[in-house]
Amino acid sequence: MEQLAEAAGVTQGSISQLERGQINYTQPTLEAIAKALFCSPADLIMHTPDHAAADDWMARFFRERSLDELKRIEQMLRAAFPEETALKTNHK
């Protein structure tokens, strides 16, 4: 949670409150969290719990990585798929 908060530029308390439904997300916060998790904002809000369970292995994989490891993974993916990342120049 600490690494996600750091990567998204929000507080750990905000992440915790969002997870528990104690506060609502804003569009900028949703986008920042999605970027930090390497997914789209829709991925965070459109899936049913059973869909989330199917993707649990991937979520667990990324949660267990350090911020440095996640950055290296992103660099590898950008190198492997330059045509995809060229279209999204604002995503770093």
Sine and cosine of phi, psi and omega as CSV:
sin_phi,cos_phi,sin_psi,cos_psi,sin_omega,cos_omega
0.00,0.00,-0.63,0.78,0.01,-1.00
-0.89,0.46,-0.69,0.73,0.00,-1.00
-0.92,0.39,-0.63,0.77,0.05,-1.00
-0.89,0.45,-0.72,0.70,0.01,-1.00
-0.86,0.51,-0.71,0.71,0.01,-1.00
-0.89,0.46,-0.73,0.68,-0.03,-1.00
-0.91,0.42,-0.55,0.83,-0.03,-1.00
-1.00,0.03,-0.20,0.98,0.00,-1.00
0.96,0.27,0.52,0.85,0.05,-1.00
-0.80,-0.60,0.15,-0.99,0.00,-1.00
-0.99,0.15,0.41,-0.91,0.06,-1.00
-0.90,0.44,-0.58,0.81,0.04,-1.00
-0.88,0.48,-0.62,0.78,0.03,-1.00
-0.90,0.44,-0.69,0.73,0.03,-1.00
-0.87,0.49,-0.72,0.69,-0.01,-1.00
-0.87,0.49,-0.71,0.71,-0.01,-1.00
-0.92,0.40,-0.61,0.80,0.06,-1.00
-0.89,0.45,-0.70,0.72,-0.01,-1.00
-0.88,0.48,-0.60,0.80,-0.02,-1.00
-1.00,0.05,-0.02,1.00,0.01,-1.00
0.96,0.27,0.34,0.94,-0.02,-1.00
-0.99,0.14,-0.40,0.92,0.08,-1.00
-0.72,-0.69,0.39,-0.92,0.07,-1.00
-1.00,0.00,0.46,-0.89,0.05,-1.00
-0.99,0.11,0.40,-0.92,0.19,-0.98
-0.97,-0.24,0.34,-0.94,0.01,-1.00
-0.85,0.52,-0.71,0.70,0.03,-1.00
-0.88,0.48,-0.62,0.79,0.02,-1.00
-0.93,0.37,-0.69,0.72,0.04,-1.00
-0.85,0.53,-0.71,0.71,0.00,-1.00
-0.91,0.41,-0.64,0.77,0.01,-1.00
-0.92,0.40,-0.66,0.75,0.02,-1.00
-0.92,0.39,-0.67,0.74,0.02,-1.00
-0.88,0.48,-0.69,0.73,0.03,-1.00
-0.87,0.49,-0.68,0.73,0.01,-1.00
-0.90,0.44,-0.50,0.87,-0.01,-1.00
-1.00,-0.09,0.06,1.00,0.01,-1.00
0.86,0.52,0.71,0.70,0.05,-1.00
-0.61,-0.79,0.00,-1.00,0.04,-1.00
-1.00,-0.05,0.39,-0.92,0.08,-1.00
-0.83,0.57,-0.61,0.79,0.01,-1.00
-0.88,0.48,-0.56,0.83,0.03,-1.00
-0.87,0.50,-0.49,0.87,-0.04,-1.00
-0.99,0.15,-0.39,0.92,-0.11,-0.99
-0.86,-0.51,-0.16,0.99,-0.13,-0.99
-0.98,-0.19,-0.13,0.99,-0.10,-1.00
-0.99,-0.11,0.57,-0.82,0.08,-1.00
-0.98,0.20,0.32,-0.95,0.02,-1.00
-0.83,0.55,-0.58,0.81,0.00,-1.00
-0.94,0.35,-0.51,0.86,0.09,-1.00
-0.92,0.39,-0.66,0.75,0.02,-1.00
-0.87,0.49,-0.62,0.79,0.01,-1.00
-0.90,0.44,-0.61,0.80,0.02,-1.00
-0.91,0.42,-0.53,0.85,0.00,-1.00
-1.00,-0.07,0.16,0.99,-0.11,-0.99
-0.86,0.51,-0.62,0.79,-0.02,-1.00
-0.87,0.49,-0.64,0.77,-0.01,-1.00
-0.95,0.31,-0.68,0.74,0.04,-1.00
-0.87,0.50,-0.69,0.72,0.02,-1.00
-0.89,0.45,-0.65,0.76,0.03,-1.00
-0.85,0.53,-0.75,0.66,-0.04,-1.00
-0.95,0.32,-0.58,0.81,0.04,-1.00
-0.89,0.45,-0.53,0.85,-0.05,-1.00
-0.99,0.13,-0.07,1.00,-0.01,-1.00
-1.00,-0.03,0.56,-0.83,0.10,-1.00
-0.97,0.24,0.25,-0.97,0.02,-1.00
-0.87,0.50,-0.64,0.77,0.04,-1.00
-0.89,0.46,-0.67,0.74,0.03,-1.00
-0.90,0.44,-0.66,0.75,0.01,-1.00
-0.89,0.45,-0.62,0.78,0.04,-1.00
-0.91,0.42,-0.64,0.77,0.04,-1.00
-0.91,0.41,-0.64,0.77,0.05,-1.00
-0.89,0.47,-0.69,0.72,0.03,-1.00
-0.88,0.48,-0.69,0.72,0.01,-1.00
-0.88,0.48,-0.66,0.75,0.02,-1.00
-0.90,0.43,-0.68,0.73,0.00,-1.00
-0.91,0.41,-0.64,0.76,0.05,-1.00
-0.89,0.47,-0.64,0.76,0.02,-1.00
-0.93,0.38,-0.61,0.80,-0.03,-1.00
-0.97,0.26,-0.48,0.88,-0.06,-1.00
-0.77,-0.64,0.88,0.47,-0.08,-1.00
-0.89,0.46,-0.51,0.86,0.00,-1.00
-0.92,0.39,-0.52,0.85,0.03,-1.00
-0.96,0.29,-0.70,0.72,-0.08,-1.00
-0.97,0.22,-0.40,0.91,0.02,-1.00
-0.90,0.44,-0.47,0.88,0.00,-1.00
-0.97,0.22,-0.29,0.96,-0.08,-1.00
-0.87,-0.50,0.90,0.43,-0.11,-0.99
-0.93,0.36,-0.34,0.94,-0.01,-1.00
-1.00,0.09,-0.10,0.99,0.01,-1.00
-0.99,-0.14,0.89,-0.47,0.01,-1.00
-0.87,-0.49,0.00,0.00,0.00,0.00
